[in-house]
Amino acid sequence: MRKPNYYKLRLIKDRVMFLLVYLSLALALIPLFSILYEVVQRGIPAINLDFFIKPTPTVGEKGGGVANAIQGTLITIGLASVIGIPVGLMSGIFLSEYSEHKLSTIIRFFNDVLSGVPSIIIGVFAYALIVRSIGFSVIAAAFALSIIMIPIVTRTVEEALKLIPMNIREAAIALGVPRWKTVVAIVLRGARKAVVTGILLSIARIAGESAPVLVTMGFWRWWFAGLDRPAANLALNIFIFAMSPFENWIVLAWGSALILILLVLGINIAVRIFIRGRY
C-alpha cells in the first residue's frame, strides 16, 4: 500500500526543520567558541607565577601581574554579596509567601524595572549617592554591583519557593508552626538548591561588570588599601589595558580576560554540579 503524499511532505518538513535547528545551534556556538579560542590563545602566554603574585606594573615596566586586581575583584564581589544577597533573599520570600499583600505588586514591578536598567545607569546612581560624598571607593562599587544582584536573586528565590507544594505549608501551619518558621525551616530549606543557584548566577553576572566599577571606583593599580579607597579590578583592567599602547599591558589584559572567563565558567559548572541531583 502506497503512503499518502501528505505523509512524505510532512516527513520532508520535519527533516528540514530538524536541519534548521541544528544549523541555528551551530551558528550560535560559532561566536562563543571563537571568543573562547581567541582569549585562551592570547591569554595563556600571560599566565605565569608573577601573574598571580605581583601587582600591576607601572607604565613601560616589564613583567608584573594582576594579583592586586584578583584581590580587589574578590573583595568587591564579597562586599556586594553581603549587601545584595540578603535584600534579594528577603524580597523573593516576601513576593512568594505574601503575594496577596498589596505591596507585593509594587515590589515585583520595580524589581522587573530594575532588572532591565543598564549597569552604567546604576553606576551613575551610586556615583551621585556615595562617590560625591566619600570619593571613589570599594564601598561605592560594591553598592552598585549589589543593586545589579538584587533583581536576579529576588526573581530566582521567588520562583524557587513557588515550586514547593502549598500542602507542605498548610501541613506545617496545621501543626502549629508559625508562618515565618514554616518559610525559613521548611519552604526555604526545600528550595535551597535553586536559591543557591540564583545566588551563584548573580555573582557570575557582576564578576564581569566594568561600567559601574569605572564610575564608582576608578582605576587603581596598587594593593587593597581599605573599603573607603579604590581597589584594582579584573574587568576594569581589561577595559583599560586593552586600549593601552604598551604591549605588556595588552598581554595582561588578555590574561585577565582568561582568568575572568575561567571564574565565570567555574561558577556555572559549580551551579550545574550543585543542582544535578534536583532533576
Buried (B, 14 or more C-beta within 10 A) or exposed (E): EEEEEEEEEEEEEEEEEEEEEEEEEEEEEEEEEEEEEEBBEBBEEBBEEBBEEBBBBEEEEEEBBBBBBBBBBBBBBEBBBEBBBEBBBEBBBBBBBEEEEEEBEEBBEEBEEBEEEEBBBBBBBBBEEBBEEEBBBBBBBBBBBBBBBBBBBBBBBBBBBBEBEEEEBEEBBEEEBEEEEBBEEBBBEBBEBBBBBBBBBBBBBBBBBBBBBBBBBBBBBEEBEEBEBBBBBBBBBBBBBBEEEEEBBBBBBBBBBBBBBEBBEEBBEBBEEBBEEEE
